């Protein structure tokens, strides 16, 4: 099993990965009927045993997963990843391009179903790999979207990995108070005919230092993807809007019911020191799955796939073993 390690990462990031992104990770755009565009990346392994679809988390882009994509490729997978609408290199949904904005998570779900059936599956046929099964790897917000998609399209994927899925978020406010603030804020925006506005404390993109980040304890992996964001301003994203949070609450409140309808095998990874998503919510939703395994990674921060080796390696090993 091929898994990167931090000892070689400086050279890997300096030499191999940029070339892999430039020459092997093919880029394209899918045109929505509404006029928007979704950006995607893919790599085809001529000896693949499966296709893995990657659904990133909020504020992420497909290229951020280049190291993960390479590892899956080296372990016998063809890989397809895309940027959700409103982030990455996909079209934005607000006049402020840094708004993390959506009106309903159903948009994410419908986009995912469409780009997979209209782009990914035709690519499988183009490379004569149409008989290979689709398998899903989703992180955080992508995990919530993936849960909705697995329930809506039960035969689309053979199996799925949900890494720190966003079934609830860590908040300093009591849940009832947070929901009340969101409801008041969205109503005020509606009355004022403002389609999108930052939630309390949110703002435009900021280059957060490693010391202040809540995503990972791996300095080298954090600095790589933050440098990518700095070098590529078009993928930068700011904080969430009232509307995004209202949509997220509706989606998260539906997770237990949706999980109970999902029959395909699911592996859920839970970061022991997560400060972004609520681990109790993960436990609560996990209890409703029919065929799921929960793998805690003690000590890991939210982004397990971008963590230090001592957390990342067992996580990636479990992901690869389950998917491949």
DODRENMAR-725942 format. One record per residue (C-alpha): x, y, z; residue number from 0. Coordinates in nm, 3 decimals, m for minus. Layout:
REC; X; Y; Z; NUM
...
END
This chain:
REC; 0.000; 0.000; 0.000; 0
REC; 0.143; 0.336; m0.107; 1
REC; 0.101; 0.623; 0.145; 2
REC; 0.314; 0.937; 0.158; 3
REC; 0.510; 1.031; 0.467; 4
REC; 0.623; 1.367; 0.597; 5
REC; 0.995; 1.284; 0.571; 6
REC; 0.978; 1.314; 0.194; 7
REC; 0.711; 1.580; 0.163; 8
REC; 0.929; 1.886; 0.105; 9
REC; 1.085; 1.729; m0.203; 10
REC; 0.751; 1.575; m0.303; 11
REC; 0.573; 1.912; m0.284; 12
REC; 0.857; 2.096; m0.457; 13
REC; 0.908; 1.858; m0.749; 14
REC; 0.665; 1.574; m0.801; 15
REC; 0.327; 1.714; m0.698; 16
REC; 0.334; 2.032; m0.912; 17
REC; 0.418; 1.820; m1.217; 18
REC; 0.145; 1.570; m1.127; 19
REC; m0.110; 1.853; m1.102; 20
REC; 0.006; 2.013; m1.426; 21
REC; 0.047; 1.706; m1.648; 22
REC; m0.156; 1.421; m1.501; 23
REC; m0.448; 1.581; m1.315; 24
REC; m0.662; 1.684; m1.611; 25
REC; m0.879; 1.993; m1.563; 26
REC; m1.219; 2.073; m1.709; 27
REC; m1.546; 2.261; m1.660; 28
REC; m1.903; 2.132; m1.671; 29
REC; m2.166; 2.380; m1.785; 30
REC; m2.484; 2.386; m1.578; 31
REC; m2.822; 2.446; m1.743; 32
REC; m2.849; 2.759; m1.525; 33
REC; m2.531; 2.901; m1.681; 34
REC; m2.288; 2.831; m1.400; 35
REC; m1.978; 2.615; m1.428; 36
REC; m1.838; 2.343; m1.206; 37
REC; m1.465; 2.284; m1.217; 38
REC; m1.339; 1.926; m1.206; 39
REC; m1.013; 1.730; m1.214; 40
REC; m0.948; 1.367; m1.297; 41
REC; m0.670; 1.116; m1.349; 42
REC; m0.708; 0.779; m1.518; 43
REC; m0.510; 0.476; m1.406; 44
REC; m0.493; 0.240; m1.706; 45
REC; m0.493; m0.056; m1.468; 46
REC; m0.766; 0.080; m1.238; 47
REC; m0.988; m0.151; m1.036; 48
REC; m1.237; 0.125; m0.946; 49
REC; m1.319; 0.494; m0.984; 50
REC; m1.316; 0.715; m0.674; 51
REC; m1.518; 1.037; m0.668; 52
REC; m1.388; 1.298; m0.420; 53
REC; m1.626; 1.554; m0.272; 54
REC; m1.431; 1.824; m0.084; 55
REC; m1.539; 2.018; 0.222; 56
REC; m1.639; 2.382; 0.250; 57
REC; m1.391; 2.635; 0.109; 58
REC; m1.185; 2.356; m0.049; 59
REC; m1.094; 2.277; m0.408; 60
REC; m1.018; 1.957; m0.596; 61
REC; m0.649; 2.048; m0.631; 62
REC; m0.612; 2.064; m0.252; 63
REC; m0.660; 1.687; m0.265; 64
REC; m0.374; 1.630; m0.512; 65
REC; m0.170; 1.429; m0.261; 66
REC; m0.471; 1.211; m0.177; 67
REC; m0.554; 1.171; m0.547; 68
REC; m0.197; 1.062; m0.619; 69
REC; m0.209; 0.804; m0.338; 70
REC; m0.537; 0.662; m0.470; 71
REC; m0.392; 0.656; m0.822; 72
REC; m0.080; 0.474; m0.701; 73
REC; m0.305; 0.220; m0.528; 74
REC; m0.497; 0.130; m0.842; 75
REC; m0.777; 0.387; m0.872; 76
REC; m0.891; 0.632; m1.134; 77
REC; m1.003; 0.948; m0.955; 78
REC; m1.257; 1.223; m1.027; 79
REC; m1.286; 1.532; m0.803; 80
REC; m1.483; 1.853; m0.842; 81
REC; m1.533; 2.193; m0.681; 82
REC; m1.878; 2.255; m0.536; 83
REC; m2.068; 2.550; m0.677; 84
REC; m1.970; 2.872; m0.501; 85
REC; m1.612; 2.769; m0.421; 86
REC; m1.284; 2.657; m0.575; 87
REC; m1.273; 2.737; m0.946; 88
REC; m1.647; 2.683; m0.987; 89
REC; m1.889; 2.971; m1.043; 90
REC; m1.975; 3.185; m0.740; 91
REC; m2.329; 3.248; m0.621; 92
REC; m2.290; 3.596; m0.473; 93
REC; m2.166; 3.932; m0.595; 94
REC; m1.901; 3.900; m0.324; 95
REC; m1.681; 3.618; m0.458; 96
REC; m1.558; 3.541; m0.103; 97
REC; m1.905; 3.464; 0.031; 98
REC; m1.944; 3.101; 0.137; 99
REC; m2.301; 3.095; 0.013; 100
REC; m2.584; 2.860; m0.086; 101
REC; m2.963; 2.874; m0.055; 102
REC; m3.019; 2.500; m0.022; 103
REC; m2.792; 2.195; 0.006; 104
REC; m3.015; 2.030; m0.254; 105
REC; m2.825; 2.239; m0.508; 106
REC; m2.500; 2.070; m0.405; 107
REC; m2.666; 1.728; m0.425; 108
REC; m2.823; 1.786; m0.766; 109
REC; m2.494; 1.925; m0.900; 110
REC; m2.304; 1.621; m0.772; 111
REC; m2.549; 1.377; m0.929; 112
REC; m2.540; 1.566; m1.259; 113
REC; m2.163; 1.604; m1.292; 114
REC; m2.111; 1.238; m1.205; 115
REC; m2.364; 1.114; m1.462; 116
REC; m2.282; 1.370; m1.732; 117
REC; m1.902; 1.394; m1.695; 118
REC; m1.754; 1.120; m1.476; 119
REC; m1.943; 0.823; m1.617; 120
REC; m1.884; 0.929; m1.981; 121
REC; m1.513; 0.956; m1.894; 122
REC; m1.526; 0.599; m1.767; 123
REC; m1.671; 0.494; m2.103; 124
REC; m1.417; 0.704; m2.295; 125
REC; m1.131; 0.520; m2.124; 126
REC; m1.311; 0.184; m2.149; 127
REC; m1.354; 0.162; m1.771; 128
REC; m1.732; 0.184; m1.766; 129
REC; m1.758; m0.154; m1.594; 130
REC; m1.561; m0.033; m1.291; 131
REC; m1.769; 0.062; m0.988; 132
REC; m1.790; 0.415; m0.851; 133
REC; m1.677; 0.468; m0.492; 134
REC; m1.707; 0.787; m0.292; 135
REC; m1.467; 0.977; m0.066; 136
REC; m1.613; 1.287; 0.100; 137
REC; m1.491; 1.526; 0.367; 138
REC; m1.679; 1.750; 0.615; 139
REC; m1.944; 1.949; 0.424; 140
REC; m1.884; 1.705; 0.140; 141
REC; m1.978; 1.428; 0.384; 142
REC; m2.316; 1.586; 0.451; 143
REC; m2.375; 1.631; 0.077; 144
REC; m2.261; 1.273; 0.018; 145
REC; m2.508; 1.140; 0.274; 146
REC; m2.789; 1.321; 0.095; 147
REC; m2.667; 1.187; m0.241; 148
REC; m2.634; 0.828; m0.115; 149
REC; m2.996; 0.846; 0.004; 150
REC; m3.123; 1.006; m0.318; 151
REC; m2.924; 0.789; m0.561; 152
REC; m2.882; 0.455; m0.378; 153
REC; m2.733; 0.269; m0.675; 154
REC; m2.480; 0.532; m0.784; 155
REC; m2.195; 0.421; m0.556; 156
REC; m2.082; 0.080; m0.445; 157
REC; m1.940; 0.213; m0.116; 158
REC; m1.844; 0.539; 0.052; 159
REC; m1.598; 0.690; 0.298; 160
REC; m1.713; 0.993; 0.497; 161
REC; m1.425; 1.172; 0.663; 162
REC; m1.526; 1.396; 0.957; 163
REC; m1.874; 1.443; 0.802; 164
REC; m2.054; 1.764; 0.888; 165
REC; m2.350; 1.625; 1.080; 166
REC; m2.328; 1.907; 1.334; 167
REC; m2.093; 2.198; 1.394; 168
REC; m1.901; 2.310; 1.701; 169
REC; m2.051; 2.637; 1.827; 170
REC; m2.006; 2.853; 2.138; 171
REC; m2.381; 2.920; 2.133; 172
REC; m2.660; 2.689; 2.247; 173
REC; m2.821; 2.524; 1.946; 174
REC; m3.157; 2.697; 1.999; 175
REC; m2.994; 3.040; 2.019; 176
REC; m2.784; 2.982; 1.710; 177
REC; m3.089; 2.878; 1.512; 178
REC; m3.279; 3.185; 1.634; 179
REC; m2.999; 3.420; 1.527; 180
REC; m2.985; 3.255; 1.185; 181
REC; m3.362; 3.283; 1.144; 182
REC; m3.364; 3.652; 1.240; 183
REC; m3.063; 3.728; 1.019; 184
REC; m3.207; 3.560; 0.710; 185
REC; m3.542; 3.734; 0.761; 186
REC; m3.372; 4.073; 0.793; 187
REC; m3.181; 4.009; 0.470; 188
REC; m3.503; 3.901; 0.298; 189
REC; m3.686; 4.215; 0.406; 190
REC; m3.395; 4.431; 0.294; 191
REC; m3.373; 4.228; m0.031; 192
REC; m3.009; 4.142; 0.037; 193
REC; m2.952; 3.795; m0.118; 194
REC; m2.639; 3.712; 0.083; 195
REC; m2.464; 3.848; 0.390; 196
REC; m2.193; 3.721; 0.622; 197
REC; m2.298; 3.552; 0.945; 198
REC; m2.180; 3.706; 1.273; 199
REC; m1.801; 3.719; 1.296; 200
REC; m1.749; 3.605; 0.934; 201
REC; m1.565; 3.800; 0.667; 202
REC; m1.358; 3.792; 0.351; 203
REC; m1.073; 3.549; 0.289; 204
REC; m0.786; 3.561; 0.537; 205
REC; m0.449; 3.387; 0.529; 206
REC; m0.472; 3.221; 0.871; 207
REC; m0.138; 3.130; 1.024; 208
REC; m0.062; 2.770; 1.112; 209
REC; m0.058; 2.859; 1.482; 210
REC; m0.417; 2.988; 1.457; 211
REC; m0.564; 2.716; 1.238; 212
REC; m0.817; 2.458; 1.361; 213
REC; m0.784; 2.219; 1.069; 214
REC; m0.464; 2.021; 1.115; 215
REC; m0.156; 1.980; 1.334; 216
REC; 0.068; 1.913; 1.032; 217
REC; 0.259; 2.233; 0.959; 218
REC; 0.405; 2.107; 0.633; 219
REC; 0.072; 1.997; 0.484; 220
REC; m0.106; 2.310; 0.607; 221
REC; 0.157; 2.542; 0.460; 222
REC; 0.140; 2.362; 0.124; 223
REC; m0.231; 2.409; 0.068; 224
REC; m0.232; 2.761; 0.214; 225
REC; 0.046; 2.853; m0.029; 226
REC; m0.164; 2.708; m0.309; 227
REC; m0.450; 2.936; m0.204; 228
REC; m0.216; 3.236; m0.195; 229
REC; m0.080; 3.154; m0.541; 230
REC; m0.428; 3.097; m0.684; 231
REC; m0.661; 3.377; m0.565; 232
REC; m0.951; 3.239; m0.770; 233
REC; m0.990; 2.948; m0.525; 234
REC; m0.994; 3.164; m0.211; 235
REC; m1.314; 3.175; m0.007; 236
REC; m1.422; 3.371; 0.297; 237
REC; m1.672; 3.295; 0.573; 238
REC; m2.025; 3.164; 0.560; 239
REC; m2.341; 3.363; 0.497; 240
REC; m2.661; 3.354; 0.702; 241
REC; m2.822; 3.177; 0.408; 242
REC; m2.553; 2.907; 0.390; 243
REC; m2.588; 2.838; 0.761; 244
REC; m2.968; 2.825; 0.739; 245
REC; m2.937; 2.572; 0.455; 246
REC; m2.673; 2.375; 0.648; 247
REC; m2.897; 2.351; 0.956; 248
REC; m3.183; 2.210; 0.748; 249
REC; m2.946; 1.958; 0.590; 250
REC; m2.783; 1.855; 0.919; 251
REC; m3.120; 1.810; 1.086; 252
REC; m3.209; 1.555; 0.816; 253
REC; m2.898; 1.338; 0.850; 254
REC; m3.031; 1.075; 1.092; 255
REC; m3.338; 1.005; 0.882; 256
REC; m3.133; 0.989; 0.562; 257
REC; m2.872; 0.758; 0.715; 258
REC; m3.141; 0.504; 0.802; 259
REC; m3.223; 0.465; 0.430; 260
REC; m2.865; 0.404; 0.310; 261
REC; m2.778; 0.040; 0.242; 262
REC; m2.430; 0.056; 0.082; 263
REC; m2.123; m0.002; 0.303; 264
REC; m2.000; 0.320; 0.464; 265
REC; m1.680; 0.395; 0.654; 266
REC; m1.693; 0.703; 0.879; 267
REC; m1.371; 0.857; 1.012; 268
REC; m1.397; 1.072; 1.323; 269
REC; m1.118; 1.314; 1.425; 270
REC; m1.066; 1.287; 1.801; 271
REC; m0.974; 1.654; 1.848; 272
REC; m1.213; 1.800; 1.591; 273
REC; m1.292; 2.167; 1.657; 274
REC; m1.502; 2.219; 1.343; 275
REC; m1.766; 1.946; 1.333; 276
REC; m1.945; 1.806; 1.637; 277
REC; m1.836; 1.450; 1.711; 278
REC; m2.147; 1.373; 1.916; 279
REC; m2.353; 1.444; 1.607; 280
REC; m2.139; 1.197; 1.413; 281
REC; m2.204; 0.932; 1.678; 282
REC; m2.577; 1.006; 1.670; 283
REC; m2.603; 0.977; 1.290; 284
REC; m2.373; 0.673; 1.274; 285
REC; m2.619; 0.483; 1.495; 286
REC; m2.881; 0.512; 1.219; 287
REC; m2.675; 0.367; 0.932; 288
REC; m2.756; 0.011; 0.823; 289
REC; m2.408; m0.096; 0.713; 290
REC; m2.147; 0.142; 0.853; 291
REC; m1.820; 0.124; 1.044; 292
REC; m1.696; 0.410; 1.263; 293
REC; m1.321; 0.464; 1.290; 294
REC; m1.209; 0.722; 1.548; 295
REC; m0.864; 0.874; 1.496; 296
REC; m0.765; 0.986; 1.849; 297
REC; m0.567; 1.310; 1.860; 298
REC; m0.642; 1.414; 1.501; 299
REC; m0.774; 1.756; 1.408; 300
REC; m1.058; 1.803; 1.159; 301
REC; m0.871; 1.740; 0.832; 302
REC; m0.751; 1.384; 0.885; 303
REC; m0.629; 1.352; 0.525; 304
REC; m0.399; 1.654; 0.580; 305
REC; m0.277; 1.561; 0.926; 306
REC; 0.056; 1.453; 1.073; 307
REC; 0.157; 1.102; 0.972; 308
REC; 0.078; 0.955; 1.313; 309
REC; m0.288; 1.043; 1.257; 310
REC; m0.304; 1.049; 0.879; 311
REC; m0.136; 0.718; 0.800; 312
REC; m0.385; 0.496; 0.984; 313
REC; m0.668; 0.706; 0.842; 314
REC; m0.543; 0.685; 0.484; 315
REC; m0.467; 0.314; 0.521; 316
REC; m0.826; 0.251; 0.629; 317
REC; m0.960; 0.469; 0.344; 318
REC; m0.752; 0.291; 0.079; 319
REC; m0.826; m0.056; 0.214; 320
REC; m1.200; 0.018; 0.221; 321
REC; m1.218; 0.182; m0.123; 322
REC; m0.976; m0.035; m0.316; 323
END
